[in-house]
Amino acid sequence: MTGSGRRGVLRTLGGLPAAATAVTGTVALYMALVAFGNITDFGTNQQFVRHVFAMDTTFHDKTLMWRAITSHAVADTAYVAIIAWETLSAVVLIAATALWTRALVRDGDLARARGASTLGLVMVLLLFGAGFVAIGGEWFAMWQSKAWNGLDSAARDILLAGVSLVVVRLPHRDGE
């Protein structure tokens, strides 16, 4: 660890790189658990995606219902793509956490760790922002459904990844 003695350990563990390591690791763990849950309990969220695509619990406004996709094959393909994206995001963030840890312990490359974290966190933001809020929430009018509405959980995920991205991207000075 950087520095010497107790003061160096406190400076390292209390510094911005340690915070970036912690938030990256937290989102990595979360995404790994989300992907694992969707793989091991495939049917639960498969039904969620099918209902959102079918728009069968929305207000059935004729001006919107043309957007509905009732093909299970299309919905299931989208669901598998979501799981693949979640898994890839988790892998990138796990690697980023390892890079941060290595940088803390061995005075390694903070820029590389920051870049990997940024990639993984932006992937999470794209999934929940573009995928769930924009496409699911607006295009498929998920906001209208009381039964199949994932906007609150997507908002939490965006908040977690967004705050983490801010921490990761804050400027850092050596010895801080």
TIVO-2410 file (N, C-alpha, C; in nm, 3 decimals):
# residues 176
REC num residu      c1      c2      c3 atome chaine
REC   1      M   0.083  -0.118   0.000     N      A
REC   1      M   0.000   0.000   0.000    CA      A
REC   1      M   0.087   0.123   0.000     C      A
REC   2      T   0.033   0.229  -0.054     N      A
REC   2      T   0.111   0.351  -0.064    CA      A
REC   2      T   0.136   0.410   0.074     C      A
REC   3      G   0.238   0.488   0.083     N      A
REC   3      G   0.272   0.549   0.210    CA      A
REC   3      G   0.342   0.451   0.301     C      A
REC   4      S   0.370   0.494   0.424     N      A
REC   4      S   0.435   0.404   0.517    CA      A
REC   4      S   0.362   0.407   0.649     C      A
REC   5      G   0.357   0.292   0.715     N      A
REC   5      G   0.297   0.283   0.847    CA      A
REC   5      G   0.147   0.302   0.847     C      A
REC   6      R   0.098   0.329   0.967     N      A
REC   6      R  -0.047   0.344   0.987    CA      A
REC   6      R  -0.103   0.459   0.905     C      A
REC   7      R  -0.031   0.570   0.900     N      A
REC   7      R  -0.079   0.687   0.825    CA      A
REC   7      R  -0.093   0.654   0.676     C      A
REC   8      G  -0.001   0.577   0.620     N      A
REC   8      G  -0.009   0.538   0.480    CA      A
REC   8      G  -0.126   0.446   0.452     C      A
REC   9      V  -0.151   0.353   0.544     N      A
REC   9      V  -0.265   0.262   0.528    CA      A
REC   9      V  -0.395   0.341   0.534     C      A
REC  10      L  -0.408   0.432   0.631     N      A
REC  10      L  -0.529   0.514   0.642    CA      A
REC  10      L  -0.548   0.602   0.519     C      A
REC  11      R  -0.438   0.659   0.469     N      A
REC  11      R  -0.447   0.743   0.351    CA      A
REC  11      R  -0.493   0.661   0.232     C      A
REC  12      T  -0.442   0.540   0.221     N      A
REC  12      T  -0.480   0.453   0.110    CA      A
REC  12      T  -0.625   0.408   0.122     C      A
REC  13      L  -0.663   0.356   0.237     N      A
REC  13      L  -0.798   0.304   0.255    CA      A
REC  13      L  -0.903   0.414   0.263     C      A
REC  14      G  -0.864   0.532   0.299     N      A
REC  14      G  -0.957   0.644   0.307    CA      A
REC  14      G  -0.957   0.730   0.184     C      A
REC  15      G  -0.883   0.691   0.083     N      A
REC  15      G  -0.870   0.772  -0.037    CA      A
REC  15      G  -0.972   0.740  -0.144     C      A
REC  16      L  -0.971   0.821  -0.246     N      A
REC  16      L  -1.064   0.806  -0.356    CA      A
REC  16      L  -1.048   0.674  -0.432     C      A
REC  17      P  -0.925   0.626  -0.457     N      A
REC  17      P  -0.914   0.496  -0.524    CA      A
REC  17      P  -0.978   0.381  -0.445     C      A
REC  18      A  -0.969   0.387  -0.313     N      A
REC  18      A  -1.034   0.283  -0.231    CA      A
REC  18      A  -1.186   0.294  -0.242     C      A
REC  19      A  -1.237   0.416  -0.245     N      A
REC  19      A  -1.380   0.435  -0.263    CA      A
REC  19      A  -1.425   0.384  -0.400     C      A
REC  20      A  -1.345   0.412  -0.503     N      A
REC  20      A  -1.376   0.364  -0.637    CA      A
REC  20      A  -1.374   0.211  -0.642     C      A
REC  21      T  -1.280   0.152  -0.571     N      A
REC  21      T  -1.275   0.006  -0.562    CA      A
REC  21      T  -1.402  -0.048  -0.498     C      A
REC  22      A  -1.444   0.015  -0.389     N      A
REC  22      A  -1.562  -0.032  -0.316    CA      A
REC  22      A  -1.689  -0.020  -0.399     C      A
REC  23      V  -1.709   0.093  -0.463     N      A
REC  23      V  -1.833   0.110  -0.540    CA      A
REC  23      V  -1.832   0.022  -0.665     C      A
REC  24      T  -1.717   0.006  -0.727     N      A
REC  24      T  -1.708  -0.082  -0.844    CA      A
REC  24      T  -1.737  -0.225  -0.802     C      A
REC  25      G  -1.678  -0.267  -0.691     N      A
REC  25      G  -1.701  -0.402  -0.641    CA      A
REC  25      G  -1.846  -0.425  -0.601     C      A
REC  26      T  -1.909  -0.324  -0.546     N      A
REC  26      T  -2.050  -0.335  -0.508    CA      A
REC  26      T  -2.138  -0.356  -0.631     C      A
REC  27      V  -2.117  -0.277  -0.735     N      A
REC  27      V  -2.197  -0.292  -0.857    CA      A
REC  27      V  -2.163  -0.424  -0.926     C      A
REC  28      A  -2.037  -0.465  -0.921     N      A
REC  28      A  -1.998  -0.595  -0.978    CA      A
REC  28      A  -2.073  -0.709  -0.909     C      A
REC  29      L  -2.075  -0.706  -0.777     N      A
REC  29      L  -2.147  -0.808  -0.701    CA      A
REC  29      L  -2.295  -0.806  -0.736     C      A
REC  30      Y  -2.353  -0.689  -0.739     N      A
REC  30      Y  -2.495  -0.675  -0.771    CA      A
REC  30      Y  -2.525  -0.732  -0.910     C      A
REC  31      M  -2.448  -0.695  -1.010     N      A
REC  31      M  -2.474  -0.743  -1.146    CA      A
REC  31      M  -2.452  -0.893  -1.157     C      A
REC  32      A  -2.353  -0.945  -1.087     N      A
REC  32      A  -2.331  -1.089  -1.088    CA      A
REC  32      A  -2.450  -1.163  -1.027     C      A
REC  33      L  -2.504  -1.109  -0.919     N      A
REC  33      L  -2.621  -1.171  -0.856    CA      A
REC  33      L  -2.746  -1.159  -0.943     C      A
REC  34      V  -2.762  -1.046  -1.010     N      A
REC  34      V  -2.875  -1.028  -1.102    CA      A
REC  34      V  -2.866  -1.130  -1.215     C      A
REC  35      A  -2.749  -1.141  -1.276     N      A
REC  35      A  -2.732  -1.238  -1.386    CA      A
REC  35      A  -2.753  -1.380  -1.336     C      A
REC  36      F  -2.694  -1.413  -1.222     N      A
REC  36      F  -2.710  -1.547  -1.165    CA      A
REC  36      F  -2.858  -1.578  -1.138     C      A
REC  37      G  -2.928  -1.483  -1.081     N      A
REC  37      G  -3.070  -1.502  -1.054    CA      A
REC  37      G  -3.151  -1.524  -1.181     C      A
REC  38      N  -3.120  -1.448  -1.285     N      A
REC  38      N  -3.193  -1.465  -1.411    CA      A
REC  38      N  -3.159  -1.596  -1.481     C      A
REC  39      I  -3.039  -1.644  -1.461     N      A
REC  39      I  -3.000  -1.773  -1.521    CA      A
REC  39      I  -3.063  -1.888  -1.444     C      A
REC  40      T  -3.057  -1.883  -1.311     N      A
REC  40      T  -3.105  -1.995  -1.231    CA      A
REC  40      T  -3.256  -1.994  -1.210     C      A
REC  41      D  -3.319  -1.878  -1.224     N      A
REC  41      D  -3.465  -1.866  -1.214    CA      A
REC  41      D  -3.515  -1.800  -1.342     C      A
REC  42      F  -3.484  -1.864  -1.453     N      A
REC  42      F  -3.508  -1.808  -1.587    CA      A
REC  42      F  -3.653  -1.768  -1.609     C      A
REC  43      G  -3.746  -1.848  -1.562     N      A
REC  43      G  -3.887  -1.829  -1.594    CA      A
REC  43      G  -3.951  -1.705  -1.536     C      A
REC  44      T  -3.907  -1.662  -1.419     N      A
REC  44      T  -3.971  -1.547  -1.354    CA      A
REC  44      T  -3.959  -1.421  -1.439     C      A
REC  45      N  -3.838  -1.382  -1.470     N      A
REC  45      N  -3.821  -1.260  -1.549    CA      A
REC  45      N  -3.848  -1.281  -1.697     C      A
REC  46      Q  -3.848  -1.407  -1.741     N      A
REC  46      Q  -3.892  -1.436  -1.878    CA      A
REC  46      Q  -4.037  -1.390  -1.893     C      A
REC  47      Q  -4.119  -1.419  -1.794     N      A
REC  47      Q  -4.258  -1.376  -1.797    CA      A
REC  47      Q  -4.268  -1.223  -1.794     C      A
REC  48      F  -4.181  -1.161  -1.715     N      A
REC  48      F  -4.177  -1.015  -1.708    CA      A
REC  48      F  -4.153  -0.957  -1.847     C      A
REC  49      V  -4.050  -1.003  -1.916     N      A
REC  49      V  -4.017  -0.951  -2.048    CA      A
REC  49      V  -4.131  -0.978  -2.146     C      A
REC  50      R  -4.186  -1.097  -2.142     N      A
REC  50      R  -4.298  -1.130  -2.232    CA      A
REC  50      R  -4.417  -1.036  -2.211     C      A
REC  51      H  -4.451  -1.008  -2.086     N      A
REC  51      H  -4.565  -0.920  -2.058    CA      A
REC  51      H  -4.535  -0.775  -2.098     C      A
REC  52      V  -4.414  -0.729  -2.072     N      A
REC  52      V  -4.379  -0.593  -2.112    CA      A
REC  52      V  -4.387  -0.580  -2.264     C      A
REC  53      F  -4.326  -0.675  -2.336     N      A
REC  53      F  -4.330  -0.670  -2.483    CA      A
REC  53      F  -4.473  -0.679  -2.535     C      A
REC  54      A  -4.556  -0.763  -2.476     N      A
REC  54      A  -4.693  -0.782  -2.522    CA      A
REC  54      A  -4.784  -0.666  -2.484     C      A
REC  55      M  -4.742  -0.584  -2.389     N      A
REC  55      M  -4.819  -0.469  -2.343    CA      A
REC  55      M  -4.959  -0.511  -2.298     C      A
REC  56      D  -4.970  -0.632  -2.246     N      A
REC  56      D  -5.101  -0.687  -2.214    CA      A
REC  56      D  -5.159  -0.638  -2.081     C      A
REC  57      T  -5.079  -0.562  -2.004     N      A
REC  57      T  -5.132  -0.507  -1.879    CA      A
REC  57      T  -5.125  -0.354  -1.879     C      A
REC  58      T  -5.117  -0.296  -1.999     N      A
REC  58      T  -5.118  -0.150  -2.012    CA      A
REC  58      T  -5.262  -0.103  -2.035     C      A
REC  59      F  -5.278   0.023  -2.065     N      A
REC  59      F  -5.412   0.080  -2.082    CA      A
REC  59      F  -5.479   0.037  -2.214     C      A
REC  60      H  -5.408  -0.034  -2.299     N      A
REC  60      H  -5.459  -0.080  -2.429    CA      A
REC  60      H  -5.503   0.035  -2.519     C      A
REC  61      D  -5.431   0.144  -2.515     N      A
REC  61      D  -5.457   0.258  -2.601    CA      A
REC  61      D  -5.429   0.218  -2.746     C      A
REC  62      K  -5.526   0.232  -2.832     N      A
REC  62      K  -5.513   0.189  -2.972    CA      A
REC  62      K  -5.398   0.259  -3.044     C      A
REC  63      T  -5.365   0.380  -3.001     N      A
REC  63      T  -5.256   0.452  -3.068    CA      A
REC  63      T  -5.118   0.398  -3.027     C      A
REC  64      L  -5.113   0.315  -2.922     N      A
REC  64      L  -4.986   0.258  -2.876    CA      A
REC  64      L  -4.974   0.108  -2.900     C      A
REC  65      M  -5.085   0.038  -2.905     N      A
REC  65      M  -5.081  -0.108  -2.906    CA      A
REC  65      M  -5.013  -0.168  -3.029     C      A
REC  66      W  -4.996  -0.090  -3.135     N      A
REC  66      W  -4.925  -0.142  -3.251    CA      A
REC  66      W  -4.779  -0.173  -3.217     C      A
REC  67      R  -4.730  -0.119  -3.108     N      A
REC  67      R  -4.592  -0.144  -3.066    CA      A
REC  67      R  -4.574  -0.281  -3.001     C      A
REC  68      A  -4.682  -0.341  -2.956     N      A
REC  68      A  -4.675  -0.467  -2.882    CA      A
REC  68      A  -4.611  -0.578  -2.966     C      A
REC  69      I  -4.530  -0.658  -2.900     N      A
REC  69      I  -4.468  -0.776  -2.963    CA      A
REC  69      I  -4.516  -0.897  -2.882     C      A
REC  70      T  -4.596  -0.979  -2.945     N      A
REC  70      T  -4.653  -1.094  -2.874    CA      A
REC  70      T  -4.579  -1.224  -2.904     C      A
REC  71      S  -4.480  -1.218  -2.989     N      A
REC  71      S  -4.401  -1.337  -3.021    CA      A
REC  71      S  -4.314  -1.375  -2.901     C      A
REC  72      H  -4.334  -1.495  -2.848     N      A
REC  72      H  -4.251  -1.541  -2.737    CA      A
REC  72      H  -4.106  -1.556  -2.781     C      A
REC  73      A  -4.084  -1.595  -2.906     N      A
REC  73      A  -3.947  -1.612  -2.955    CA      A
REC  73      A  -3.872  -1.480  -2.953     C      A
REC  74      V  -3.936  -1.372  -2.996     N      A
REC  74      V  -3.872  -1.240  -2.995    CA      A
REC  74      V  -3.846  -1.195  -2.852     C      A
REC  75      A  -3.946  -1.208  -2.765     N      A
REC  75      A  -3.930  -1.166  -2.626    CA      A
REC  75      A  -3.822  -1.249  -2.556     C      A
REC  76      D  -3.821  -1.380  -2.582     N      A
REC  76      D  -3.721  -1.467  -2.519    CA      A
REC  76      D  -3.581  -1.436  -2.569     C      A
REC  77      T  -3.568  -1.402  -2.696     N      A
REC  77      T  -3.438  -1.362  -2.752    CA      A
REC  77      T  -3.389  -1.234  -2.685     C      A
REC  78      A  -3.481  -1.139  -2.666     N      A
REC  78      A  -3.444  -1.016  -2.597    CA      A
REC  78      A  -3.402  -1.045  -2.453     C      A
REC  79      Y  -3.473  -1.136  -2.388     N      A
REC  79      Y  -3.441  -1.171  -2.249    CA      A
REC  79      Y  -3.303  -1.237  -2.239     C      A
REC  80      V  -3.272  -1.326  -2.330     N      A
REC  80      V  -3.139  -1.388  -2.332    CA      A
REC  80      V  -3.032  -1.282  -2.357     C      A
REC  81      A  -3.060  -1.186  -2.444     N      A
REC  81      A  -2.965  -1.077  -2.469    CA      A
REC  81      A  -2.945  -0.992  -2.343     C      A
REC  82      I  -3.052  -0.969  -2.269     N      A
REC  82      I  -3.041  -0.895  -2.143    CA      A
REC  82      I  -2.951  -0.970  -2.045     C      A
REC  83      I  -2.973  -1.100  -2.032     N      A
REC  83      I  -2.891  -1.180  -1.941    CA      A
REC  83      I  -2.745  -1.180  -1.985     C      A
REC  84      A  -2.722  -1.191  -2.113     N      A
REC  84      A  -2.583  -1.187  -2.164    CA      A
REC  84      A  -2.519  -1.053  -2.132     C      A
REC  85      W  -2.593  -0.944  -2.149     N      A
REC  85      W  -2.541  -0.809  -2.119    CA      A
REC  85      W  -2.514  -0.795  -1.970     C      A
REC  86      E  -2.603  -0.845  -1.886     N      A
REC  86      E  -2.582  -0.841  -1.741    CA      A
REC  86      E  -2.456  -0.918  -1.703     C      A
REC  87      T  -2.440  -1.035  -1.764     N      A
REC  87      T  -2.324  -1.120  -1.734    CA      A
REC  87      T  -2.195  -1.052  -1.779     C      A
REC  88      L  -2.196  -0.997  -1.898     N      A
REC  88      L  -2.077  -0.927  -1.948    CA      A
REC  88      L  -2.045  -0.805  -1.862     C      A
REC  89      S  -2.147  -0.732  -1.821     N      A
REC  89      S  -2.127  -0.617  -1.732    CA      A
REC  89      S  -2.062  -0.661  -1.601     C      A
REC  90      A  -2.112  -0.771  -1.546     N      A
REC  90      A  -2.056  -0.823  -1.420    CA      A
REC  90      A  -1.910  -0.862  -1.439     C      A
REC  91      V  -1.878  -0.929  -1.548     N      A
REC  91      V  -1.739  -0.972  -1.574    CA      A
REC  91      V  -1.648  -0.850  -1.586     C      A
REC  92      V  -1.691  -0.749  -1.660     N      A
REC  92      V  -1.610  -0.627  -1.676    CA      A
REC  92      V  -1.589  -0.560  -1.540     C      A
REC  93      L  -1.694  -0.552  -1.461     N      A
REC  93      L  -1.682  -0.486  -1.330    CA      A
REC  93      L  -1.601  -0.567  -1.230     C      A
REC  94      I  -1.608  -0.698  -1.238     N      A
REC  94      I  -1.522  -0.782  -1.153    CA      A
REC  94      I  -1.376  -0.760  -1.191     C      A
REC  95      A  -1.348  -0.757  -1.320     N      A
REC  95      A  -1.211  -0.729  -1.366    CA      A
REC  95      A  -1.166  -0.590  -1.321     C      A
REC  96      A  -1.256  -0.493  -1.330     N      A
REC  96      A  -1.223  -0.357  -1.287    CA      A
REC  96      A  -1.193  -0.353  -1.138     C      A
REC  97      T  -1.271  -0.425  -1.059     N      A
REC  97      T  -1.246  -0.432  -0.914    CA      A
REC  97      T  -1.108  -0.492  -0.886     C      A
REC  98      A  -1.072  -0.594  -0.960     N      A
REC  98      A  -0.939  -0.655  -0.945    CA      A
REC  98      A  -0.830  -0.554  -0.982     C      A
REC  99      L  -0.853  -0.477  -1.088     N      A
REC  99      L  -0.754  -0.375  -1.129    CA      A
REC  99      L  -0.740  -0.267  -1.022     C      A
REC 100      W  -0.853  -0.224  -0.965     N      A
REC 100      W  -0.846  -0.125  -0.857    CA      A
REC 100      W  -0.770  -0.181  -0.737     C      A
REC 101      T  -0.801  -0.304  -0.701     N      A
REC 101      T  -0.736  -0.366  -0.585    CA      A
REC 101      T  -0.586  -0.377  -0.609     C      A
REC 102      R  -0.550  -0.421  -0.727     N      A
REC 102      R  -0.408  -0.431  -0.763    CA      A
REC 102      R  -0.341  -0.294  -0.758     C      A
REC 103      A  -0.410  -0.192  -0.808     N      A
REC 103      A  -0.353  -0.057  -0.806    CA      A
REC 103      A  -0.333  -0.008  -0.663     C      A
REC 104      L  -0.425  -0.042  -0.574     N      A
REC 104      L  -0.412   0.000  -0.435    CA      A
REC 104      L  -0.297  -0.071  -0.364     C      A
REC 105      V  -0.288  -0.201  -0.387     N      A
REC 105      V  -0.189  -0.282  -0.315    CA      A
REC 105      V  -0.049  -0.263  -0.371     C      A
REC 106      R  -0.038  -0.251  -0.501     N      A
REC 106      R   0.095  -0.246  -0.565    CA      A
REC 106      R   0.125  -0.114  -0.633     C      A
REC 107      D   0.053  -0.010  -0.602     N      A
REC 107      D   0.071   0.118  -0.672    CA      A
REC 107      D   0.060   0.099  -0.823     C      A
REC 108      G  -0.045   0.029  -0.862     N      A
REC 108      G  -0.065  -0.003  -1.003    CA      A
REC 108      G  -0.128   0.110  -1.082     C      A
REC 109      D  -0.178   0.075  -1.198     N      A
REC 109      D  -0.229   0.168  -1.297    CA      A
REC 109      D  -0.373   0.208  -1.265     C      A
REC 110      L  -0.390   0.324  -1.204     N      A
REC 110      L  -0.524   0.373  -1.172    CA      A
REC 110      L  -0.604   0.404  -1.298     C      A
REC 111      A  -0.539   0.452  -1.402     N      A
REC 111      A  -0.609   0.488  -1.526    CA      A
REC 111      A  -0.674   0.364  -1.589     C      A
REC 112      R  -0.605   0.254  -1.586     N      A
REC 112      R  -0.660   0.130  -1.642    CA      A
REC 112      R  -0.780   0.083  -1.560     C      A
REC 113      A  -0.770   0.090  -1.429     N      A
REC 113      A  -0.881   0.053  -1.341    CA      A
REC 113      A  -1.000   0.146  -1.365     C      A
REC 114      R  -0.972   0.274  -1.375     N      A
REC 114      R  -1.078   0.373  -1.398    CA      A
REC 114      R  -1.146   0.347  -1.533     C      A
REC 115      G  -1.070   0.316  -1.634     N      A
REC 115      G  -1.126   0.287  -1.766    CA      A
REC 115      G  -1.215   0.164  -1.766     C      A
REC 116      A  -1.171   0.058  -1.699     N      A
REC 116      A  -1.250  -0.065  -1.693    CA      A
REC 116      A  -1.379  -0.041  -1.613     C      A
REC 117      S  -1.369   0.032  -1.503     N      A
REC 117      S  -1.489   0.064  -1.424    CA      A
REC 117      S  -1.586   0.146  -1.507     C      A
REC 118      T  -1.534   0.244  -1.577     N      A
REC 118      T  -1.619   0.329  -1.659    CA      A
REC 118      T  -1.694   0.246  -1.762     C      A
REC 119      L  -1.624   0.156  -1.829     N      A
REC 119      L  -1.688   0.070  -1.928    CA      A
REC 119      L  -1.801  -0.011  -1.864     C      A
REC 120      G  -1.773  -0.079  -1.755     N      A
REC 120      G  -1.874  -0.162  -1.690    CA      A
REC 120      G  -1.992  -0.082  -1.638     C      A
REC 121      L  -1.966   0.032  -1.579     N      A
REC 121      L  -2.075   0.114  -1.524    CA      A
REC 121      L  -2.160   0.174  -1.635     C      A
REC 122      V  -2.099   0.214  -1.745     N      A
REC 122      V  -2.176   0.264  -1.859    CA      A
REC 122      V  -2.261   0.151  -1.917     C      A
REC 123      M  -2.210   0.029  -1.918     N      A
REC 123      M  -2.290  -0.084  -1.964    CA      A
REC 123      M  -2.414  -0.101  -1.878     C      A
REC 124      V  -2.399  -0.086  -1.747     N      A
REC 124      V  -2.514  -0.097  -1.656    CA      A
REC 124      V  -2.612   0.018  -1.682     C      A
REC 125      L  -2.560   0.137  -1.700     N      A
REC 125      L  -2.647   0.252  -1.728    CA      A
REC 125      L  -2.723   0.234  -1.859     C      A
REC 126      L  -2.656   0.180  -1.960     N      A
REC 126      L  -2.724   0.155  -2.087    CA      A
REC 126      L  -2.835   0.051  -2.072     C      A
REC 127      L  -2.806  -0.055  -1.999     N      A
REC 127      L  -2.906  -0.160  -1.979    CA      A
REC 127      L  -3.031  -0.104  -1.912     C      A
REC 128      F  -3.013  -0.037  -1.800     N      A
REC 128      F  -3.129   0.007  -1.723    CA      A
REC 128      F  -3.186   0.140  -1.772     C      A
REC 129      G  -3.102   0.226  -1.828     N      A
REC 129      G  -3.152   0.353  -1.881    CA      A
REC 129      G  -3.215   0.337  -2.019     C      A
REC 130      A  -3.136   0.289  -2.113     N      A
REC 130      A  -3.189   0.272  -2.249    CA      A
REC 130      A  -3.285   0.154  -2.257     C      A
REC 131      G  -3.245   0.041  -2.195     N      A
REC 131      G  -3.326  -0.080  -2.205    CA      A
REC 131      G  -3.456  -0.075  -2.127     C      A
REC 132      F  -3.446  -0.049  -1.997     N      A
REC 132      F  -3.565  -0.057  -1.913    CA      A
REC 132      F  -3.646   0.072  -1.912     C      A
REC 133      V  -3.580   0.187  -1.895     N      A
REC 133      V  -3.654   0.312  -1.886    CA      A
REC 133      V  -3.704   0.356  -2.024     C      A
REC 134      A  -3.613   0.365  -2.122     N      A
REC 134      A  -3.654   0.416  -2.253    CA      A
REC 134      A  -3.737   0.315  -2.332     C      A
REC 135      I  -3.681   0.196  -2.355     N      A
REC 135      I  -3.752   0.099  -2.437    CA      A
REC 135      I  -3.869   0.036  -2.362     C      A
REC 136      G  -3.841  -0.021  -2.245     N      A
REC 136      G  -3.949  -0.084  -2.168    CA      A
REC 136      G  -4.050   0.017  -2.117     C      A
REC 137      G  -4.001   0.123  -2.055     N      A
REC 137      G  -4.090   0.220  -1.991    CA      A
REC 137      G  -4.168   0.305  -2.087     C      A
REC 138      E  -4.103   0.353  -2.191     N      A
REC 138      E  -4.171   0.443  -2.284    CA      A
REC 138      E  -4.222   0.372  -2.409     C      A
REC 139      W  -4.135   0.301  -2.479     N      A
REC 139      W  -4.179   0.237  -2.603    CA      A
REC 139      W  -4.290   0.135  -2.578     C      A
REC 140      F  -4.270   0.049  -2.478     N      A
REC 140      F  -4.370  -0.053  -2.447    CA      A
REC 140      F  -4.465  -0.011  -2.334     C      A
REC 141      A  -4.461   0.116  -2.295     N      A
REC 141      A  -4.553   0.175  -2.197    CA      A
REC 141      A  -4.559   0.095  -2.066     C      A
REC 142      M  -4.443   0.046  -2.022     N      A
REC 142      M  -4.438  -0.031  -1.898    CA      A
REC 142      M  -4.488   0.052  -1.780     C      A
REC 143      W  -4.474   0.182  -1.786     N      A
REC 143      W  -4.518   0.268  -1.677    CA      A
REC 143      W  -4.668   0.256  -1.651     C      A
REC 144      Q  -4.743   0.209  -1.750     N      A
REC 144      Q  -4.888   0.194  -1.734    CA      A
REC 144      Q  -4.927   0.067  -1.658     C      A
REC 145      S  -4.836  -0.026  -1.644     N      A
REC 145      S  -4.868  -0.155  -1.585    CA      A
REC 145      S  -4.846  -0.155  -1.434     C      A
REC 146      K  -4.944  -0.202  -1.361     N      A
REC 146      K  -4.928  -0.218  -1.216    CA      A
REC 146      K  -4.858  -0.350  -1.185     C      A
REC 147      A  -4.878  -0.449  -1.270     N      A
REC 147      A  -4.824  -0.583  -1.244    CA      A
REC 147      A  -4.681  -0.601  -1.296     C      A
REC 148      W  -4.648  -0.543  -1.410     N      A
REC 148      W  -4.520  -0.568  -1.476    CA      A
REC 148      W  -4.447  -0.436  -1.502     C      A
REC 149      N  -4.414  -0.366  -1.395     N      A
REC 149      N  -4.350  -0.236  -1.407    CA      A
REC 149      N  -4.216  -0.240  -1.335     C      A
REC 150      G  -4.108  -0.234  -1.409     N      A
REC 150      G  -3.974  -0.240  -1.351    CA      A
REC 150      G  -3.905  -0.106  -1.342     C      A
REC 151      L  -3.980   0.004  -1.354     N      A
REC 151      L  -3.917   0.135  -1.356    CA      A
REC 151      L  -3.855   0.175  -1.222     C      A
REC 152      D  -3.918   0.140  -1.111     N      A
REC 152      D  -3.860   0.175  -0.980    CA      A
REC 152      D  -3.727   0.103  -0.959     C      A
REC 153      S  -3.722  -0.025  -0.989     N      A
REC 153      S  -3.596  -0.097  -0.971    CA      A
REC 153      S  -3.492  -0.048  -1.071     C      A
REC 154      A  -3.533  -0.014  -1.194     N      A
REC 154      A  -3.438   0.040  -1.291    CA      A
REC 154      A  -3.381   0.173  -1.243     C      A
REC 155      A  -3.465   0.255  -1.181     N      A
REC 155      A  -3.418   0.383  -1.128    CA      A
REC 155      A  -3.314   0.362  -1.019     C      A
REC 156      R  -3.337   0.263  -0.932     N      A
REC 156      R  -3.237   0.233  -0.828    CA      A
REC 156      R  -3.106   0.188  -0.891     C      A
REC 157      D  -3.116   0.105  -0.995     N      A
REC 157      D  -2.995   0.055  -1.061    CA      A
REC 157      D  -2.919   0.169  -1.129     C      A
REC 158      I  -2.992   0.259  -1.191     N      A
REC 158      I  -2.930   0.376  -1.256    CA      A
REC 158      I  -2.863   0.463  -1.150     C      A
REC 159      L  -2.929   0.484  -1.038     N      A
REC 159      L  -2.870   0.564  -0.931    CA      A
REC 159      L  -2.742   0.501  -0.879     C      A
REC 160      L  -2.744   0.371  -0.853     N      A
REC 160      L  -2.626   0.300  -0.803    CA      A
REC 160      L  -2.510   0.311  -0.903     C      A
REC 161      A  -2.537   0.282  -1.028     N      A
REC 161      A  -2.430   0.287  -1.129    CA      A
REC 161      A  -2.386   0.431  -1.156     C      A
REC 162      G  -2.481   0.524  -1.156     N      A
REC 162      G  -2.447   0.664  -1.183    CA      A
REC 162      G  -2.361   0.726  -1.075     C      A
REC 163      V  -2.397   0.705  -0.949     N      A
REC 163      V  -2.316   0.757  -0.839    CA      A
REC 163      V  -2.178   0.690  -0.840     C      A
REC 164      S  -2.175   0.562  -0.868     N      A
REC 164      S  -2.047   0.491  -0.876    CA      A
REC 164      S  -1.960   0.548  -0.987     C      A
REC 165      L  -2.022   0.578  -1.100     N      A
REC 165      L  -1.947   0.635  -1.211    CA      A
REC 165      L  -1.888   0.772  -1.174     C      A
REC 166      V  -1.964   0.852  -1.102     N      A
REC 166      V  -1.914   0.982  -1.057    CA      A
REC 166      V  -1.792   0.963  -0.967     C      A
REC 167      V  -1.801   0.871  -0.872     N      A
REC 167      V  -1.689   0.845  -0.780    CA      A
REC 167      V  -1.567   0.799  -0.859     C      A
REC 168      V  -1.588   0.708  -0.952     N      A
REC 168      V  -1.477   0.653  -1.032    CA      A
REC 168      V  -1.410   0.761  -1.117     C      A
REC 169      R  -1.488   0.855  -1.169     N      A
REC 169      R  -1.435   0.955  -1.261    CA      A
REC 169      R  -1.385   1.082  -1.192     C      A
REC 170      L  -1.402   1.094  -1.060     N      A
REC 170      L  -1.349   1.211  -0.990    CA      A
REC 170      L  -1.198   1.219  -1.006     C      A
REC 171      P  -1.145   1.338  -1.024     N      A
REC 171      P  -0.998   1.350  -1.036    CA      A
REC 171      P  -0.930   1.308  -0.908     C      A
REC 172      H  -0.817   1.243  -0.922     N      A
REC 172      H  -0.742   1.193  -0.807    CA      A
REC 172      H  -0.599   1.241  -0.817     C      A
REC 173      R  -0.547   1.286  -0.704     N      A
REC 173      R  -0.407   1.326  -0.697    CA      A
REC 173      R  -0.330   1.223  -0.618     C      A
REC 174      D  -0.209   1.191  -0.661     N      A
REC 174      D  -0.126   1.098  -0.586    CA      A
REC 174      D  -0.104   1.150  -0.444     C      A
REC 175      G  -0.104   1.057  -0.350     N      A
REC 175      G  -0.083   1.094  -0.210    CA      A
REC 175      G  -0.208   1.145  -0.141     C      A
REC 176      E  -0.320   1.146  -0.212     N      A
REC 176      E  -0.445   1.196  -0.156    CA      A
REC 176      E  -0.502   1.095  -0.059     C      A
***
